[in-house]
Amino acid sequence: MLSIKNLCNLGSSAARFKAKSRAVPINLFHTSVWLKKQAPNTYDKGAHSILYYLTAGGVLIGGLSYAAVPMYRIFCQTTGLGGEVQTGHDAEKVANLTKRPDRQLTVRFTSDTSSGMMWDFKPQQAQLKVIPGETALAFYTATNPTDRPIIGVSTYNVIPYEAGQYFNKIQCFCFEEQMLNPHEQVDMPVFFYIDPEYDDDPKLYNKDEIILSYTFFEAKEGFKLPIPSYVNKNH
């Protein structure tokens, strides 16, 4: 079966793109004709009520389809499941973080682009040494080498998955569409910290390396997010 962890991974990736859902198509004309033939004596009294409920049901299904992606994204961001980076934080909490100088971590940065994405996208640094409770700043660089404007949107993940709930982003370029003009280059910051409680988690006792990975896709109409191969293994 598909676990909540994998469902969150899919939901967080799909949320980078504007959901385009449509209500279930209902042919009201043919429905009304059928009702009139089946019950001519009661048609005038009940047909309008039935059509009303059918229409309302179609709108409801469409609304739920549209809301599903952001709902899963919010759930994953709140719980940290699926390696999803935590985004909940406040200035007071960041200012009062307790540093754990005895635990040094290595954060490695990786990048990728989808097969149809023409951008050059890479981290400016291969890795950073950080300690839990300490803020850090990293940068990625994106370049559009083509002669046309390209809109991109990124997904991200954290490895190991258990570290996701402790990886807090203060500033990031994920989820938002980014447009680069022809031959334009931009630097994209990632301002983050590792929660001090990372050091208290027994599942992460020997995990001193974290990988933060970003993938950019071209945001265009009709794009369907590819399903990772590991999802099929959990059906």
C-alpha positions in Angstrom: 0.0 0.0 0.0 1.0 3.6 -0.5 2.3 4.9 2.8 1.6 8.4 4.2 5.3 9.1 3.8 5.3 8.5 0.1 1.9 10.2 -0.3 3.4 13.3 1.3 6.3 13.2 -1.1 4.0 13.2 -4.0 1.7 15.7 -2.6 4.6 18.1 -1.8 6.1 17.8 -5.3 2.7 18.2 -7.1 2.0 21.3 -5.0 4.7 23.3 -6.8 2.5 23.5 -9.8 -0.8 25.3 -10.0 -3.5 22.7 -9.7 -5.8 22.7 -12.7 -8.9 20.7 -11.8 -12.2 20.6 -13.5 -15.6 19.6 -12.2 -16.9 16.2 -13.2 -18.8 16.8 -16.5 -22.5 16.4 -16.2 -24.8 16.7 -19.3 -27.8 18.4 -17.7 -29.8 18.3 -20.9 -29.7 14.6 -21.4 -30.2 14.0 -17.7 -33.4 16.1 -17.7 -34.8 14.3 -20.8 -34.2 10.9 -19.2 -35.9 11.9 -16.0 -38.9 13.2 -17.9 -39.3 9.9 -19.8 -39.0 7.8 -16.7 -41.4 9.8 -14.5 -43.5 12.2 -16.5 -46.0 12.8 -13.6 -43.4 13.7 -11.0 -40.8 15.3 -13.3 -41.9 18.9 -12.8 -41.8 18.5 -9.0 -38.6 16.6 -8.5 -36.4 17.2 -11.6 -35.1 20.6 -10.6 -34.1 19.3 -7.1 -32.3 16.3 -8.6 -30.5 18.5 -11.1 -29.5 20.9 -8.3 -27.9 18.1 -6.2 -26.1 16.7 -9.3 -24.7 20.1 -10.1 -23.7 20.8 -6.5 -22.0 17.4 -6.3 -20.0 18.1 -9.5 -18.8 21.4 -8.1 -17.9 19.8 -4.8 -15.8 17.1 -6.4 -14.0 19.7 -8.4 -13.3 21.8 -5.3 -12.0 18.9 -3.4 -9.7 17.9 -6.3 -8.3 21.4 -6.3 -7.8 21.6 -2.6 -6.2 18.1 -2.2 -2.7 19.1 -3.2 -2.3 22.1 -0.9 -3.9 20.2 1.9 -1.3 17.4 1.6 1.5 20.0 1.3 0.5 21.7 4.5 0.2 18.4 6.3 3.7 17.3 5.2 5.2 20.7 6.1 3.7 20.6 9.5 4.7 17.0 10.4 7.9 16.8 8.5 6.9 13.4 7.1 8.5 12.1 3.9 11.6 14.1 4.3 9.7 17.3 3.8 11.5 20.4 5.2 9.8 22.1 8.1 8.7 25.7 7.3 7.1 26.6 10.7 9.3 29.1 12.7 9.2 32.5 14.2 11.8 35.2 14.9 11.8 34.7 18.6 12.4 31.0 18.3 15.3 31.5 15.9 16.9 34.1 18.1 16.7 31.8 21.2 17.9 28.6 19.6 20.2 26.6 21.8 23.3 25.6 19.9 24.8 22.1 20.2 28.5 22.7 19.4 29.5 19.1 20.2 27.5 17.8 17.2 28.8 18.9 13.9 26.7 18.1 10.8 27.6 18.2 7.1 24.8 19.5 4.8 25.4 18.6 1.2 23.6 20.4 -1.6 22.5 18.7 -4.9 20.6 19.9 -7.9 18.8 18.5 -10.9 16.5 19.6 -13.7 13.8 17.7 -15.5 14.4 16.4 -19.0 12.5 19.2 -20.6 14.0 22.0 -18.5 16.6 24.0 -20.3 18.0 25.9 -17.3 21.5 25.4 -15.9 20.9 24.9 -12.2 23.5 24.1 -9.6 24.5 24.9 -6.0 27.3 27.4 -5.4 28.7 25.3 -2.6 29.0 21.5 -2.4 28.5 21.4 1.4 28.4 23.4 4.6 29.5 22.4 8.1 26.7 23.4 10.6 25.8 22.6 14.2 22.2 22.1 15.5 20.7 25.4 16.5 22.9 27.5 14.2 21.6 29.4 11.2 23.3 28.9 7.8 23.0 30.5 4.4 23.5 28.7 1.1 23.0 29.7 -2.5 22.0 28.1 -5.8 22.5 29.6 -9.2 20.0 29.3 -12.1 20.8 30.4 -15.7 18.5 30.5 -18.7 20.8 29.9 -21.7 18.0 29.9 -24.3 16.6 32.7 -26.4 13.1 32.6 -24.8 11.8 33.3 -21.3 11.3 30.2 -19.2 9.2 29.8 -16.0 10.5 27.2 -13.6 9.3 25.8 -10.3 11.3 23.7 -7.9 10.7 20.7 -5.6 13.0 19.7 -2.7 13.6 16.9 -0.3 15.8 15.9 2.6 17.8 12.7 3.1 17.6 11.0 5.5 13.9 11.3 5.7 14.0 11.4 9.5 16.0 14.6 9.4 13.2 16.5 7.5 11.3 17.4 10.7 14.4 19.2 12.1 15.4 21.0 8.9 13.8 24.4 9.0 13.8 26.9 6.1 13.7 30.5 7.0 14.0 31.7 3.4 13.8 29.5 0.3 12.9 29.7 -3.4 10.8 26.5 -3.6 7.1 26.3 -4.5 7.2 29.7 -6.2 7.3 30.2 -9.9 10.5 31.8 -11.1 10.8 33.4 -14.6 14.2 33.9 -16.2 14.5 36.0 -19.3 16.8 34.9 -22.2 20.4 34.5 -20.9 19.5 35.7 -17.4 21.2 34.4 -14.4 20.0 34.6 -10.7 21.3 33.6 -7.3 18.8 31.9 -5.1 19.3 31.8 -1.3 18.4 29.1 1.1 18.5 30.4 4.7 18.0 27.5 7.2 18.8 25.9 10.6 18.8 22.5 12.1 16.6 22.2 15.2 18.7 21.4 18.3 16.4 18.4 19.0 18.1 16.7 16.0 20.8 15.8 18.5 18.3 14.1 20.8 16.7 11.8 18.2 18.0 8.2 18.6 17.2 7.5 15.0 19.7 10.1 14.0 22.4 9.2 16.4 24.9 8.2 13.7 23.5 10.4 11.0 26.0 13.3 10.7 25.3 14.0 7.0 22.2 15.6 5.5 21.5 16.0 1.8 19.2 18.8 0.6 18.2 18.3 -3.0 16.3 20.6 -5.4 14.9 19.8 -8.8 13.6 22.4 -11.2 10.8 21.8 -13.7 9.5 24.0 -16.4 6.1 25.2 -15.3 3.9 25.0 -18.4 0.3 24.0 -19.1 -0.3 20.3 -19.4 2.7 19.2 -17.4 2.3 16.1 -15.4 4.6 15.4 -12.5 6.5 12.1 -13.0 5.8 9.5 -10.3 9.0 8.3 -8.6 9.8 4.6 -9.1 9.8 3.8 -5.4 6.1 4.5 -5.2 5.3 1.4 -7.3 7.2 -0.7 -4.8 4.9 0.2 -2.0 1.6 -0.6 -3.7 
